[in-house]
Structure formats: structure tokens, C-alpha cells
Amino acid sequence: MSVEEATYAGLIIWVLLLLKQDLSDDIFNSLTKALLAPDASGISWQPVRASAAGTLSLLLQVLYFIIMASTPAGFEIIITGFELIRN
């Protein structure tokens, strides 16, 4: 894993730690393991790390949507966005 990849993985794990209370232990441990998986014997684990990062991104989007929908102003923003997409 390059220094840049390790830095990104560290940032993602920091965000995961913030979300840990909302994730089951199995999911948290699996994502963490995948994000930190080093390349081995000439085999790149980059697709695994990218998949874990994509999963985390989706979790963050869902969490953001839930937070936005839980406030009246946020709910209005979501409804407006749906109306713009529909039109």
C-alpha cells in the first residue's frame, strides 16, 4: 500500500470509528480489514480496498439522508431535490 493509500485508509477508518456505534461489529471489522489489506505476493488488493471505500461512502450517504430527513428544513431540501429530479 502506498503512503497516499495508507493516508486515505486512515481517514476512512477515522470516519468508521465515528460510525462504529451505528454499525454491527462484523460489518465494522470487515470494512476495517478490507481497507487495511496489504498487497501480497504480487496480488493487488486495490479492488478490495476500493470496494470497502465505496461501501463506506454509501453508508455515509444513507446516514446523511437520515440526518437531513430528521429535521424540517432538511426534509424540505430532500423534497425539493426529488421534485427537481422528477421534472
HTML snippet that shows the backbone in 3Dmol.js (N, CA, C, O; Angstrom):
<script src="https://3Dmol.org/build/3Dmol-min.js"></script>
<div id="view" style="width:600px;height:400px;position:relative"></div>
<script>
const pdb = `
ATOM      1  N   MET A   1       0.860  -1.167   0.000  1.00  0.00           N
ATOM      2  CA  MET A   1       0.000   0.000   0.000  1.00  0.00           C
ATOM      3  C   MET A   1       0.908   1.231   0.000  1.00  0.00           C
ATOM      4  O   MET A   1       1.855   1.318   0.781  1.00  0.00           O
ATOM      5  N   SER A   2       0.603   2.179  -0.888  1.00  0.00           N
ATOM      6  CA  SER A   2       1.394   3.398  -0.955  1.00  0.00           C
ATOM      7  C   SER A   2       1.079   4.302   0.236  1.00  0.00           C
ATOM      8  O   SER A   2       0.111   4.079   0.962  1.00  0.00           O
ATOM      9  N   VAL A   3       1.905   5.311   0.420  1.00  0.00           N
ATOM     10  CA  VAL A   3       1.685   6.271   1.507  1.00  0.00           C
ATOM     11  C   VAL A   3       0.355   6.987   1.310  1.00  0.00           C
ATOM     12  O   VAL A   3      -0.384   7.216   2.268  1.00  0.00           O
ATOM     13  N   GLU A   4       0.054   7.337   0.064  1.00  0.00           N
ATOM     14  CA  GLU A   4      -1.210   8.024  -0.220  1.00  0.00           C
ATOM     15  C   GLU A   4      -2.405   7.122   0.118  1.00  0.00           C
ATOM     16  O   GLU A   4      -3.370   7.576   0.733  1.00  0.00           O
ATOM     17  N   GLU A   5      -2.339   5.845  -0.284  1.00  0.00           N
ATOM     18  CA  GLU A   5      -3.416   4.914   0.032  1.00  0.00           C
ATOM     19  C   GLU A   5      -3.558   4.726   1.541  1.00  0.00           C
ATOM     20  O   GLU A   5      -4.670   4.647   2.063  1.00  0.00           O
ATOM     21  N   ALA A   6      -2.432   4.657   2.230  1.00  0.00           N
ATOM     22  CA  ALA A   6      -2.470   4.491   3.689  1.00  0.00           C
ATOM     23  C   ALA A   6      -3.102   5.716   4.349  1.00  0.00           C
ATOM     24  O   ALA A   6      -3.844   5.584   5.322  1.00  0.00           O
ATOM     25  N   THR A   7      -2.811   6.899   3.824  1.00  0.00           N
ATOM     26  CA  THR A   7      -3.396   8.127   4.367  1.00  0.00           C
ATOM     27  C   THR A   7      -4.911   8.115   4.182  1.00  0.00           C
ATOM     28  O   THR A   7      -5.662   8.405   5.112  1.00  0.00           O
ATOM     29  N   TYR A   8      -5.352   7.772   2.957  1.00  0.00           N
ATOM     30  CA  TYR A   8      -6.792   7.691   2.709  1.00  0.00           C
ATOM     31  C   TYR A   8      -7.447   6.632   3.579  1.00  0.00           C
ATOM     32  O   TYR A   8      -8.528   6.853   4.124  1.00  0.00           O
ATOM     33  N   ALA A   9      -6.798   5.489   3.709  1.00  0.00           N
ATOM     34  CA  ALA A   9      -7.348   4.425   4.555  1.00  0.00           C
ATOM     35  C   ALA A   9      -7.468   4.902   5.996  1.00  0.00           C
ATOM     36  O   ALA A   9      -8.449   4.601   6.677  1.00  0.00           O
ATOM     37  N   GLY A  10      -6.466   5.649   6.461  1.00  0.00           N
ATOM     38  CA  GLY A  10      -6.513   6.182   7.824  1.00  0.00           C
ATOM     39  C   GLY A  10      -7.673   7.136   8.022  1.00  0.00           C
ATOM     40  O   GLY A  10      -8.346   7.099   9.052  1.00  0.00           O
ATOM     41  N   LEU A  11      -7.908   7.988   7.044  1.00  0.00           N
ATOM     42  CA  LEU A  11      -9.039   8.915   7.131  1.00  0.00           C
ATOM     43  C   LEU A  11     -10.366   8.176   7.125  1.00  0.00           C
ATOM     44  O   LEU A  11     -11.282   8.520   7.872  1.00  0.00           O
ATOM     45  N   ILE A  12     -10.462   7.170   6.289  1.00  0.00           N
ATOM     46  CA  ILE A  12     -11.704   6.403   6.218  1.00  0.00           C
ATOM     47  C   ILE A  12     -11.941   5.662   7.528  1.00  0.00           C
ATOM     48  O   ILE A  12     -13.071   5.594   8.014  1.00  0.00           O
ATOM     49  N   ILE A  13     -10.878   5.108   8.097  1.00  0.00           N
ATOM     50  CA  ILE A  13     -11.032   4.401   9.372  1.00  0.00           C
ATOM     51  C   ILE A  13     -11.452   5.376  10.468  1.00  0.00           C
ATOM     52  O   ILE A  13     -12.242   5.014  11.339  1.00  0.00           O
ATOM     53  N   TRP A  14     -10.943   6.594  10.441  1.00  0.00           N
ATOM     54  CA  TRP A  14     -11.351   7.605  11.415  1.00  0.00           C
ATOM     55  C   TRP A  14     -12.850   7.848  11.309  1.00  0.00           C
ATOM     56  O   TRP A  14     -13.543   7.939  12.323  1.00  0.00           O
ATOM     57  N   VAL A  15     -13.358   7.956  10.061  1.00  0.00           N
ATOM     58  CA  VAL A  15     -14.796   8.139   9.869  1.00  0.00           C
ATOM     59  C   VAL A  15     -15.547   6.894  10.340  1.00  0.00           C
ATOM     60  O   VAL A  15     -16.610   7.002  10.951  1.00  0.00           O
ATOM     61  N   LEU A  16     -14.995   5.716  10.056  1.00  0.00           N
ATOM     62  CA  LEU A  16     -15.624   4.477  10.521  1.00  0.00           C
ATOM     63  C   LEU A  16     -15.742   4.457  12.039  1.00  0.00           C
ATOM     64  O   LEU A  16     -16.750   4.008  12.585  1.00  0.00           O
ATOM     65  N   LEU A  17     -14.713   4.943  12.715  1.00  0.00           N
ATOM     66  CA  LEU A  17     -14.775   4.978  14.177  1.00  0.00           C
ATOM     67  C   LEU A  17     -15.922   5.866  14.658  1.00  0.00           C
ATOM     68  O   LEU A  17     -16.556   5.585  15.675  1.00  0.00           O
ATOM     69  N   LEU A  18     -16.175   6.932  13.915  1.00  0.00           N
ATOM     70  CA  LEU A  18     -17.307   7.787  14.257  1.00  0.00           C
ATOM     71  C   LEU A  18     -18.631   7.060  14.039  1.00  0.00           C
ATOM     72  O   LEU A  18     -19.605   7.295  14.754  1.00  0.00           O
ATOM     73  N   LEU A  19     -18.657   6.167  13.033  1.00  0.00           N
ATOM     74  CA  LEU A  19     -19.881   5.450  12.708  1.00  0.00           C
ATOM     75  C   LEU A  19     -20.011   4.120  13.446  1.00  0.00           C
ATOM     76  O   LEU A  19     -21.048   3.462  13.369  1.00  0.00           O
ATOM     77  N   LYS A  20     -18.959   3.726  14.159  1.00  0.00           N
ATOM     78  CA  LYS A  20     -18.931   2.398  14.773  1.00  0.00           C
ATOM     79  C   LYS A  20     -20.154   2.128  15.648  1.00  0.00           C
ATOM     80  O   LYS A  20     -20.651   1.003  15.694  1.00  0.00           O
ATOM     81  N   GLN A  21     -20.623   3.130  16.322  1.00  0.00           N
ATOM     82  CA  GLN A  21     -21.783   2.911  17.194  1.00  0.00           C
ATOM     83  C   GLN A  21     -23.026   2.534  16.409  1.00  0.00           C
ATOM     84  O   GLN A  21     -23.946   1.934  16.966  1.00  0.00           O
ATOM     85  N   ASP A  22     -23.074   2.880  15.108  1.00  0.00           N
ATOM     86  CA  ASP A  22     -24.231   2.557  14.289  1.00  0.00           C
ATOM     87  C   ASP A  22     -24.048   1.291  13.448  1.00  0.00           C
ATOM     88  O   ASP A  22     -25.001   0.809  12.836  1.00  0.00           O
ATOM     89  N   LEU A  23     -22.825   0.754  13.417  1.00  0.00           N
ATOM     90  CA  LEU A  23     -22.547  -0.434  12.618  1.00  0.00           C
ATOM     91  C   LEU A  23     -22.406  -1.647  13.529  1.00  0.00           C
ATOM     92  O   LEU A  23     -21.975  -1.528  14.675  1.00  0.00           O
ATOM     93  N   SER A  24     -22.773  -2.812  13.009  1.00  0.00           N
ATOM     94  CA  SER A  24     -22.539  -4.025  13.784  1.00  0.00           C
ATOM     95  C   SER A  24     -21.036  -4.294  13.815  1.00  0.00           C
ATOM     96  O   SER A  24     -20.300  -3.818  12.950  1.00  0.00           O
ATOM     97  N   ASP A  25     -20.591  -5.040  14.792  1.00  0.00           N
ATOM     98  CA  ASP A  25     -19.164  -5.344  14.915  1.00  0.00           C
ATOM     99  C   ASP A  25     -18.640  -6.085  13.693  1.00  0.00           C
ATOM    100  O   ASP A  25     -17.522  -5.819  13.251  1.00  0.00           O
ATOM    101  N   ASP A  26     -19.415  -7.003  13.140  1.00  0.00           N
ATOM    102  CA  ASP A  26     -18.975  -7.755  11.967  1.00  0.00           C
ATOM    103  C   ASP A  26     -18.740  -6.841  10.768  1.00  0.00           C
ATOM    104  O   ASP A  26     -17.733  -6.970  10.072  1.00  0.00           O
ATOM    105  N   ILE A  27     -19.659  -5.930  10.531  1.00  0.00           N
ATOM    106  CA  ILE A  27     -19.509  -5.013   9.401  1.00  0.00           C
ATOM    107  C   ILE A  27     -18.310  -4.108   9.623  1.00  0.00           C
ATOM    108  O   ILE A  27     -17.493  -3.927   8.720  1.00  0.00           O
ATOM    109  N   PHE A  28     -18.198  -3.541  10.808  1.00  0.00           N
ATOM    110  CA  PHE A  28     -17.079  -2.649  11.107  1.00  0.00           C
ATOM    111  C   PHE A  28     -15.746  -3.384  10.938  1.00  0.00           C
ATOM    112  O   PHE A  28     -14.831  -2.861  10.302  1.00  0.00           O
ATOM    113  N   ASN A  29     -15.629  -4.577  11.495  1.00  0.00           N
ATOM    114  CA  ASN A  29     -14.379  -5.338  11.403  1.00  0.00           C
ATOM    115  C   ASN A  29     -14.056  -5.723   9.967  1.00  0.00           C
ATOM    116  O   ASN A  29     -12.892  -5.685   9.566  1.00  0.00           O
ATOM    117  N   SER A  30     -15.066  -6.093   9.188  1.00  0.00           N
ATOM    118  CA  SER A  30     -14.839  -6.467   7.793  1.00  0.00           C
ATOM    119  C   SER A  30     -14.374  -5.275   6.959  1.00  0.00           C
ATOM    120  O   SER A  30     -13.439  -5.395   6.167  1.00  0.00           O
ATOM    121  N   LEU A  31     -15.027  -4.127   7.137  1.00  0.00           N
ATOM    122  CA  LEU A  31     -14.616  -2.938   6.393  1.00  0.00           C
ATOM    123  C   LEU A  31     -13.207  -2.499   6.780  1.00  0.00           C
ATOM    124  O   LEU A  31     -12.403  -2.141   5.919  1.00  0.00           O
ATOM    125  N   THR A  32     -12.916  -2.528   8.066  1.00  0.00           N
ATOM    126  CA  THR A  32     -11.588  -2.138   8.530  1.00  0.00           C
ATOM    127  C   THR A  32     -10.520  -3.073   7.971  1.00  0.00           C
ATOM    128  O   THR A  32      -9.478  -2.616   7.502  1.00  0.00           O
ATOM    129  N   LYS A  33     -10.773  -4.360   8.017  1.00  0.00           N
ATOM    130  CA  LYS A  33      -9.820  -5.345   7.494  1.00  0.00           C
ATOM    131  C   LYS A  33      -9.604  -5.136   5.994  1.00  0.00           C
ATOM    132  O   LYS A  33      -8.469  -5.188   5.519  1.00  0.00           O
ATOM    133  N   ALA A  34     -10.681  -4.902   5.251  1.00  0.00           N
ATOM    134  CA  ALA A  34     -10.568  -4.702   3.810  1.00  0.00           C
ATOM    135  C   ALA A  34      -9.808  -3.425   3.480  1.00  0.00           C
ATOM    136  O   ALA A  34      -9.009  -3.404   2.544  1.00  0.00           O
ATOM    137  N   LEU A  35     -10.049  -2.364   4.237  1.00  0.00           N
ATOM    138  CA  LEU A  35      -9.359  -1.097   3.971  1.00  0.00           C
ATOM    139  C   LEU A  35      -7.861  -1.187   4.239  1.00  0.00           C
ATOM    140  O   LEU A  35      -7.070  -0.483   3.611  1.00  0.00           O
ATOM    141  N   LEU A  36      -7.481  -2.038   5.157  1.00  0.00           N
ATOM    142  CA  LEU A  36      -6.068  -2.154   5.535  1.00  0.00           C
ATOM    143  C   LEU A  36      -5.357  -3.324   4.863  1.00  0.00           C
ATOM    144  O   LEU A  36      -4.173  -3.551   5.116  1.00  0.00           O
ATOM    145  N   ALA A  37      -6.055  -4.064   4.016  1.00  0.00           N
ATOM    146  CA  ALA A  37      -5.461  -5.249   3.393  1.00  0.00           C
ATOM    147  C   ALA A  37      -4.268  -4.851   2.518  1.00  0.00           C
ATOM    148  O   ALA A  37      -4.424  -4.090   1.562  1.00  0.00           O
ATOM    149  N   PRO A  38      -3.089  -5.362   2.844  1.00  0.00           N
ATOM    150  CA  PRO A  38      -1.910  -5.038   2.031  1.00  0.00           C
ATOM    151  C   PRO A  38      -1.860  -5.921   0.787  1.00  0.00           C
ATOM    152  O   PRO A  38      -2.425  -7.014   0.766  1.00  0.00           O
ATOM    153  N   ASP A  39      -1.183  -5.437  -0.238  1.00  0.00           N
ATOM    154  CA  ASP A  39      -0.926  -6.281  -1.393  1.00  0.00           C
ATOM    155  C   ASP A  39      -0.036  -7.429  -0.935  1.00  0.00           C
ATOM    156  O   ASP A  39       0.830  -7.242  -0.081  1.00  0.00           O
ATOM    157  N   ALA A  40      -0.244  -8.606  -1.497  1.00  0.00           N
ATOM    158  CA  ALA A  40       0.535  -9.768  -1.070  1.00  0.00           C
ATOM    159  C   ALA A  40       0.943 -10.607  -2.270  1.00  0.00           C
ATOM    160  O   ALA A  40       0.131 -10.884  -3.153  1.00  0.00           O
ATOM    161  N   SER A  41       2.192 -11.005  -2.294  1.00  0.00           N
ATOM    162  CA  SER A  41       2.723 -11.903  -3.338  1.00  0.00           C
ATOM    163  C   SER A  41       2.381 -11.423  -4.744  1.00  0.00           C
ATOM    164  O   SER A  41       1.998 -12.219  -5.603  1.00  0.00           O
ATOM    165  N   GLY A  42       2.518 -10.135  -4.973  1.00  0.00           N
ATOM    166  CA  GLY A  42       2.264  -9.583  -6.295  1.00  0.00           C
ATOM    167  C   GLY A  42       0.796  -9.459  -6.652  1.00  0.00           C
ATOM    168  O   GLY A  42       0.464  -9.107  -7.784  1.00  0.00           O
ATOM    169  N   ILE A  43      -0.089  -9.742  -5.707  1.00  0.00           N
ATOM    170  CA  ILE A  43      -1.527  -9.629  -5.951  1.00  0.00           C
ATOM    171  C   ILE A  43      -2.016  -8.326  -5.326  1.00  0.00           C
ATOM    172  O   ILE A  43      -1.809  -8.072  -4.139  1.00  0.00           O
ATOM    173  N   SER A  44      -2.666  -7.508  -6.146  1.00  0.00           N
ATOM    174  CA  SER A  44      -3.160  -6.214  -5.665  1.00  0.00           C
ATOM    175  C   SER A  44      -4.504  -6.387  -4.962  1.00  0.00           C
ATOM    176  O   SER A  44      -5.423  -7.023  -5.476  1.00  0.00           O
ATOM    177  N   TRP A  45      -4.584  -5.808  -3.787  1.00  0.00           N
ATOM    178  CA  TRP A  45      -5.847  -5.779  -3.038  1.00  0.00           C
ATOM    179  C   TRP A  45      -6.581  -4.465  -3.268  1.00  0.00           C
ATOM    180  O   TRP A  45      -7.549  -4.158  -2.571  1.00  0.00           O
ATOM    181  N   GLN A  46      -6.120  -3.688  -4.249  1.00  0.00           N
ATOM    182  CA  GLN A  46      -6.740  -2.398  -4.533  1.00  0.00           C
ATOM    183  C   GLN A  46      -8.247  -2.521  -4.803  1.00  0.00           C
ATOM    184  O   GLN A  46      -9.009  -1.696  -4.299  1.00  0.00           O
ATOM    185  N   PRO A  47      -8.711  -3.521  -5.580  1.00  0.00           N
ATOM    186  CA  PRO A  47     -10.164  -3.633  -5.778  1.00  0.00           C
ATOM    187  C   PRO A  47     -10.925  -3.866  -4.471  1.00  0.00           C
ATOM    188  O   PRO A  47     -12.043  -3.379  -4.307  1.00  0.00           O
ATOM    189  N   VAL A  48     -10.326  -4.602  -3.554  1.00  0.00           N
ATOM    190  CA  VAL A  48     -10.979  -4.854  -2.260  1.00  0.00           C
ATOM    191  C   VAL A  48     -11.049  -3.560  -1.458  1.00  0.00           C
ATOM    192  O   VAL A  48     -12.079  -3.240  -0.865  1.00  0.00           O
ATOM    193  N   ARG A  49      -9.939  -2.816  -1.448  1.00  0.00           N
ATOM    194  CA  ARG A  49      -9.934  -1.539  -0.720  1.00  0.00           C
ATOM    195  C   ARG A  49     -10.920  -0.558  -1.342  1.00  0.00           C
ATOM    196  O   ARG A  49     -11.614   0.166  -0.628  1.00  0.00           O
ATOM    197  N   ALA A  50     -10.982  -0.533  -2.680  1.00  0.00           N
ATOM    198  CA  ALA A  50     -11.921   0.370  -3.360  1.00  0.00           C
ATOM    199  C   ALA A  50     -13.366  -0.015  -3.057  1.00  0.00           C
ATOM    200  O   ALA A  50     -14.214   0.858  -2.868  1.00  0.00           O
ATOM    201  N   SER A  51     -13.646  -1.292  -3.010  1.00  0.00           N
ATOM    202  CA  SER A  51     -14.996  -1.755  -2.689  1.00  0.00           C
ATOM    203  C   SER A  51     -15.392  -1.364  -1.270  1.00  0.00           C
ATOM    204  O   SER A  51     -16.516  -0.922  -1.029  1.00  0.00           O
ATOM    205  N   ALA A  52     -14.466  -1.530  -0.336  1.00  0.00           N
ATOM    206  CA  ALA A  52     -14.744  -1.144   1.052  1.00  0.00           C
ATOM    207  C   ALA A  52     -14.968   0.360   1.153  1.00  0.00           C
ATOM    208  O   ALA A  52     -15.853   0.808   1.882  1.00  0.00           O
ATOM    209  N   ALA A  53     -14.176   1.138   0.429  1.00  0.00           N
ATOM    210  CA  ALA A  53     -14.355   2.593   0.446  1.00  0.00           C
ATOM    211  C   ALA A  53     -15.701   2.983  -0.163  1.00  0.00           C
ATOM    212  O   ALA A  53     -16.360   3.902   0.323  1.00  0.00           O
ATOM    213  N   GLY A  54     -16.109   2.286  -1.226  1.00  0.00           N
ATOM    214  CA  GLY A  54     -17.411   2.545  -1.834  1.00  0.00           C
ATOM    215  C   GLY A  54     -18.558   2.216  -0.886  1.00  0.00           C
ATOM    216  O   GLY A  54     -19.557   2.933  -0.825  1.00  0.00           O
ATOM    217  N   THR A  55     -18.400   1.126  -0.152  1.00  0.00           N
ATOM    218  CA  THR A  55     -19.410   0.750   0.833  1.00  0.00           C
ATOM    219  C   THR A  55     -19.511   1.812   1.918  1.00  0.00           C
ATOM    220  O   THR A  55     -20.610   2.194   2.320  1.00  0.00           O
ATOM    221  N   LEU A  56     -18.369   2.286   2.387  1.00  0.00           N
ATOM    222  CA  LEU A  56     -18.362   3.336   3.401  1.00  0.00           C
ATOM    223  C   LEU A  56     -19.022   4.597   2.863  1.00  0.00           C
ATOM    224  O   LEU A  56     -19.784   5.253   3.573  1.00  0.00           O
ATOM    225  N   SER A  57     -18.736   4.934   1.622  1.00  0.00           N
ATOM    226  CA  SER A  57     -19.344   6.111   1.012  1.00  0.00           C
ATOM    227  C   SER A  57     -20.864   5.990   0.992  1.00  0.00           C
ATOM    228  O   SER A  57     -21.569   6.951   1.300  1.00  0.00           O
ATOM    229  N   LEU A  58     -21.363   4.827   0.636  1.00  0.00           N
ATOM    230  CA  LEU A  58     -22.803   4.612   0.623  1.00  0.00           C
ATOM    231  C   LEU A  58     -23.387   4.724   2.028  1.00  0.00           C
ATOM    232  O   LEU A  58     -24.451   5.317   2.212  1.00  0.00           O
ATOM    233  N   LEU A  59     -22.698   4.158   3.021  1.00  0.00           N
ATOM    234  CA  LEU A  59     -23.168   4.267   4.406  1.00  0.00           C
ATOM    235  C   LEU A  59     -23.237   5.720   4.847  1.00  0.00           C
ATOM    236  O   LEU A  59     -24.186   6.124   5.520  1.00  0.00           O
ATOM    237  N   LEU A  60     -22.239   6.505   4.470  1.00  0.00           N
ATOM    238  CA  LEU A  60     -22.233   7.922   4.833  1.00  0.00           C
ATOM    239  C   LEU A  60     -23.374   8.671   4.150  1.00  0.00           C
ATOM    240  O   LEU A  60     -23.991   9.551   4.750  1.00  0.00           O
ATOM    241  N   GLN A  61     -23.654   8.320   2.894  1.00  0.00           N
ATOM    242  CA  GLN A  61     -24.762   8.965   2.190  1.00  0.00           C
ATOM    243  C   GLN A  61     -26.096   8.641   2.853  1.00  0.00           C
ATOM    244  O   GLN A  61     -26.941   9.521   3.015  1.00  0.00           O
ATOM    245  N   VAL A  62     -26.282   7.398   3.231  1.00  0.00           N
ATOM    246  CA  VAL A  62     -27.519   6.998   3.898  1.00  0.00           C
ATOM    247  C   VAL A  62     -27.644   7.710   5.242  1.00  0.00           C
ATOM    248  O   VAL A  62     -28.714   8.211   5.587  1.00  0.00           O
ATOM    249  N   LEU A  63     -26.552   7.754   5.995  1.00  0.00           N
ATOM    250  CA  LEU A  63     -26.569   8.440   7.287  1.00  0.00           C
ATOM    251  C   LEU A  63     -26.898   9.923   7.103  1.00  0.00           C
ATOM    252  O   LEU A  63     -27.689  10.480   7.865  1.00  0.00           O
ATOM    253  N   TYR A  64     -26.300  10.561   6.103  1.00  0.00           N
ATOM    254  CA  TYR A  64     -26.583  11.966   5.818  1.00  0.00           C
ATOM    255  C   TYR A  64     -28.061  12.150   5.475  1.00  0.00           C
ATOM    256  O   TYR A  64     -28.700  13.091   5.946  1.00  0.00           O
ATOM    257  N   PHE A  65     -28.598  11.247   4.652  1.00  0.00           N
ATOM    258  CA  PHE A  65     -30.009  11.325   4.269  1.00  0.00           C
ATOM    259  C   PHE A  65     -30.906  11.201   5.496  1.00  0.00           C
ATOM    260  O   PHE A  65     -31.886  11.933   5.627  1.00  0.00           O
ATOM    261  N   ILE A  66     -30.577  10.287   6.384  1.00  0.00           N
ATOM    262  CA  ILE A  66     -31.377  10.107   7.611  1.00  0.00           C
ATOM    263  C   ILE A  66     -31.324  11.361   8.470  1.00  0.00           C
ATOM    264  O   ILE A  66     -32.346  11.805   8.993  1.00  0.00           O
ATOM    265  N   ILE A  67     -30.132  11.933   8.615  1.00  0.00           N
ATOM    266  CA  ILE A  67     -29.994  13.149   9.422  1.00  0.00           C
ATOM    267  C   ILE A  67     -30.772  14.297   8.794  1.00  0.00           C
ATOM    268  O   ILE A  67     -31.475  15.034   9.485  1.00  0.00           O
ATOM    269  N   MET A  68     -30.642  14.444   7.483  1.00  0.00           N
ATOM    270  CA  MET A  68     -31.358  15.525   6.800  1.00  0.00           C
ATOM    271  C   MET A  68     -32.867  15.345   6.920  1.00  0.00           C
ATOM    272  O   MET A  68     -33.594  16.317   7.125  1.00  0.00           O
ATOM    273  N   ALA A  69     -33.339  14.111   6.793  1.00  0.00           N
ATOM    274  CA  ALA A  69     -34.774  13.851   6.836  1.00  0.00           C
ATOM    275  C   ALA A  69     -35.352  14.021   8.245  1.00  0.00           C
ATOM    276  O   ALA A  69     -36.567  14.129   8.414  1.00  0.00           O
ATOM    277  N   SER A  70     -34.482  14.042   9.245  1.00  0.00           N
ATOM    278  CA  SER A  70     -34.970  14.140  10.618  1.00  0.00           C
ATOM    279  C   SER A  70     -35.226  15.586  11.057  1.00  0.00           C
ATOM    280  O   SER A  70     -35.723  15.816  12.160  1.00  0.00           O
ATOM    281  N   THR A  71     -34.897  16.542  10.221  1.00  0.00           N
ATOM    282  CA  THR A  71     -35.161  17.941  10.547  1.00  0.00           C
ATOM    283  C   THR A  71     -36.144  18.511   9.520  1.00  0.00           C
ATOM    284  O   THR A  71     -36.115  18.111   8.356  1.00  0.00           O
ATOM    285  N   PRO A  72     -37.004  19.429   9.931  1.00  0.00           N
ATOM    286  CA  PRO A  72     -37.955  20.004   8.972  1.00  0.00           C
ATOM    287  C   PRO A  72     -37.270  20.674   7.775  1.00  0.00           C
ATOM    288  O   PRO A  72     -37.702  20.501   6.636  1.00  0.00           O
ATOM    289  N   ALA A  73     -36.215  21.429   8.032  1.00  0.00           N
ATOM    290  CA  ALA A  73     -35.503  22.103   6.940  1.00  0.00           C
ATOM    291  C   ALA A  73     -34.843  21.081   6.022  1.00  0.00           C
ATOM    292  O   ALA A  73     -34.872  21.225   4.800  1.00  0.00           O
ATOM    293  N   GLY A  74     -34.253  20.059   6.609  1.00  0.00           N
ATOM    294  CA  GLY A  74     -33.617  19.019   5.811  1.00  0.00           C
ATOM    295  C   GLY A  74     -34.628  18.264   4.973  1.00  0.00           C
ATOM    296  O   GLY A  74     -34.363  17.936   3.816  1.00  0.00           O
ATOM    297  N   PHE A  75     -35.777  17.989   5.549  1.00  0.00           N
ATOM    298  CA  PHE A  75     -36.831  17.289   4.817  1.00  0.00           C
ATOM    299  C   PHE A  75     -37.265  18.114   3.610  1.00  0.00           C
ATOM    300  O   PHE A  75     -37.486  17.567   2.530  1.00  0.00           O
ATOM    301  N   GLU A  76     -37.386  19.418   3.787  1.00  0.00           N
ATOM    302  CA  GLU A  76     -37.764  20.307   2.678  1.00  0.00           C
ATOM    303  C   GLU A  76     -36.715  20.265   1.573  1.00  0.00           C
ATOM    304  O   GLU A  76     -37.058  20.256   0.391  1.00  0.00           O
ATOM    305  N   ILE A  77     -35.448  20.241   1.947  1.00  0.00           N
ATOM    306  CA  ILE A  77     -34.369  20.169   0.953  1.00  0.00           C
ATOM    307  C   ILE A  77     -34.466  18.867   0.162  1.00  0.00           C
ATOM    308  O   ILE A  77     -34.302  18.867  -1.058  1.00  0.00           O
ATOM    309  N   ILE A  78     -34.732  17.759   0.851  1.00  0.00           N
ATOM    310  CA  ILE A  78     -34.845  16.470   0.180  1.00  0.00           C
ATOM    311  C   ILE A  78     -36.030  16.470  -0.779  1.00  0.00           C
ATOM    312  O   ILE A  78     -35.902  16.021  -1.918  1.00  0.00           O
ATOM    313  N   ILE A  79     -37.187  16.971  -0.330  1.00  0.00           N
ATOM    314  CA  ILE A  79     -38.380  17.016  -1.190  1.00  0.00           C
ATOM    315  C   ILE A  79     -38.115  17.883  -2.410  1.00  0.00           C
ATOM    316  O   ILE A  79     -38.484  17.512  -3.524  1.00  0.00           O
ATOM    317  N   THR A  80     -37.483  19.031  -2.214  1.00  0.00           N
ATOM    318  CA  THR A  80     -37.153  19.913  -3.333  1.00  0.00           C
ATOM    319  C   THR A  80     -36.234  19.203  -4.319  1.00  0.00           C
ATOM    320  O   THR A  80     -36.410  19.319  -5.531  1.00  0.00           O
ATOM    321  N   GLY A  81     -35.255  18.468  -3.801  1.00  0.00           N
ATOM    322  CA  GLY A  81     -34.344  17.719  -4.666  1.00  0.00           C
ATOM    323  C   GLY A  81     -35.072  16.662  -5.477  1.00  0.00           C
ATOM    324  O   GLY A  81     -34.800  16.499  -6.666  1.00  0.00           O
ATOM    325  N   PHE A  82     -35.997  15.940  -4.850  1.00  0.00           N
ATOM    326  CA  PHE A  82     -36.770  14.937  -5.575  1.00  0.00           C
ATOM    327  C   PHE A  82     -37.622  15.590  -6.665  1.00  0.00           C
ATOM    328  O   PHE A  82     -37.756  15.053  -7.765  1.00  0.00           O
ATOM    329  N   GLU A  83     -38.192  16.742  -6.352  1.00  0.00           N
ATOM    330  CA  GLU A  83     -39.013  17.440  -7.342  1.00  0.00           C
ATOM    331  C   GLU A  83     -38.170  17.899  -8.525  1.00  0.00           C
ATOM    332  O   GLU A  83     -38.617  17.826  -9.670  1.00  0.00           O
ATOM    333  N   LEU A  84     -36.968  18.367  -8.262  1.00  0.00           N
ATOM    334  CA  LEU A  84     -36.075  18.777  -9.348  1.00  0.00           C
ATOM    335  C   LEU A  84     -35.686  17.599 -10.222  1.00  0.00           C
ATOM    336  O   LEU A  84     -35.608  17.728 -11.444  1.00  0.00           O
ATOM    337  N   ILE A  85     -35.442  16.451  -9.604  1.00  0.00           N
ATOM    338  CA  ILE A  85     -35.078  15.256 -10.376  1.00  0.00           C
ATOM    339  C   ILE A  85     -36.255  14.787 -11.225  1.00  0.00           C
ATOM    340  O   ILE A  85     -36.087  14.407 -12.384  1.00  0.00           O
ATOM    341  N   ARG A  86     -37.436  14.819 -10.638  1.00  0.00           N
ATOM    342  CA  ARG A  86     -38.641  14.367 -11.342  1.00  0.00           C
ATOM    343  C   ARG A  86     -38.935  15.241 -12.549  1.00  0.00           C
ATOM    344  O   ARG A  86     -39.369  14.735 -13.585  1.00  0.00           O
ATOM    345  N   ASN A  87     -38.709  16.542 -12.435  1.00  0.00           N
ATOM    346  CA  ASN A  87     -39.000  17.477 -13.519  1.00  0.00           C
ATOM    347  C   ASN A  87     -37.824  17.534 -14.433  1.00  0.00           C
ATOM    348  O   ASN A  87     -37.847  18.263 -15.425  1.00  0.00           O
TER     349      ASN A  87
END
`;
const viewer = $3Dmol.createViewer("view");
viewer.addModel(pdb, "pdb");
viewer.setStyle({}, {cartoon: {color: "spectrum"}});
viewer.zoomTo();
viewer.render();
</script>
